């Protein structure tokens, strides 16, 4: 915890890492290009590039994760009222969808003690304040191989792909200062996190076990996700990310995603 706390302090005080091979300026510029901007309003309709540019102004990079085939990033708008989660491919043949979803920054949830830990109420579908989201709340699984459209053919092609990728962009409460992900092959990796904004991507070799799951139409998820506070203390150690516990125990859902559009007040 002491070493982790020191590293977190340095990250908070300094610039967010941009993945080494791609600069923060290039990431922001690429995310703001027309082909990458996908902003949806409260009715679920797209708005123009100009409207999105007005919302974001001159954004700054909050978090980023870079591999050979993709970039994941979160951006904060110039005036702080909006944030975007962006992904784009680094190669034209890897099938990565170029998107950026823009959300308001004023989304929050009530504090709540869960299993003795100060956390938050998990959001519910029927929350009258919320309209929807386009962001997955757990690391997502893909293969970098371009697949056919039908499910059966896609599963077969993906299972034979020599690699798989995990990727995740999100924003969690600012309590979350570090995130460690154990991928389906058992490898533990760190996300890039700043004040709850997080980006993660990982490329691994396809193992026979993972390939068998993919061939059966299953998308292997992260084995484990751990959230830490700024002192390096564990906030939640979730061995079943993406599943809400039925026994009332804590999960990463109790430090919920803030990637929600809010309903317009009438």
C-alpha positions, 0 to 999 in steps of 0.5 A: 500500500505504501508504494502504491500510495506514492505512485498514485500521488505522483500520478495525481500531481503529474500529467496523465500517461498517454501510453508512451507511443501516442501523445496526449495531444494526438489522442485528443485531436483524434478523438475530436475528429468527425469520424470518432465523435458520437454524441447522443442526446437525451432522446438517444439521437446523434447530434452534429459534430459542431454541437459536440465541439461546442460541448467539449471546447478544448478538452484535456486528456484525463486517462488513456491506454494504448496498445498496438491496435487501439487507443482508449481514452477519457476527456474532460471538456474545457468548462468541466461540464461534460466528459467523453469516453473515446476509442479508436483503432491504430490499424485500418484492418483491426475492426476497432469501432471509432466512437466517442460518447459524451456525458454530463459530469454532474451525475452522482449517487447517494453514499451508502455503507455496504459490508461496513465500507462507505460506498454508493447506492448502485444505479438502477434502470428505473432511476428517474434521473437517468436516461441511458448509457453507451458505456460498458461498466466492466472490461469488454472482450474482443478479438482483433480479427475481423469477423463475419456478421453471423454469430456462428461464423463470428464465434468460429473466426474469433476462437481461431484468432491468435490474440484477444483484447480487453478494453474499458473506458469509464468514470467512477466516483473520485474515491477510485484512485487505482484499478487493477484488472485480472484478465481471462488469461490470469494476467494482472494489469493496471488501468490508467486512472485519474480522479475516477476517470479510467482507461484500460486495454490489454492484448493477450494470447488466445489460450485453448480454454479461452478459445473454447469459451469464444467458440461456444458464444461466450465472451470471457470476462475479467477474472477480478477487478480491484479498486483502490483509494488514493492511499493504496487501500482496497476499496473493493475486491470483486471476484465476479465483476459484472454480477451484482451479489445477491447476499448484500456484499460489496462489488464494483457496482457500489462504486458505480459508473458515472457514464449516464445521460440524465433526463431533461427536466420539463 
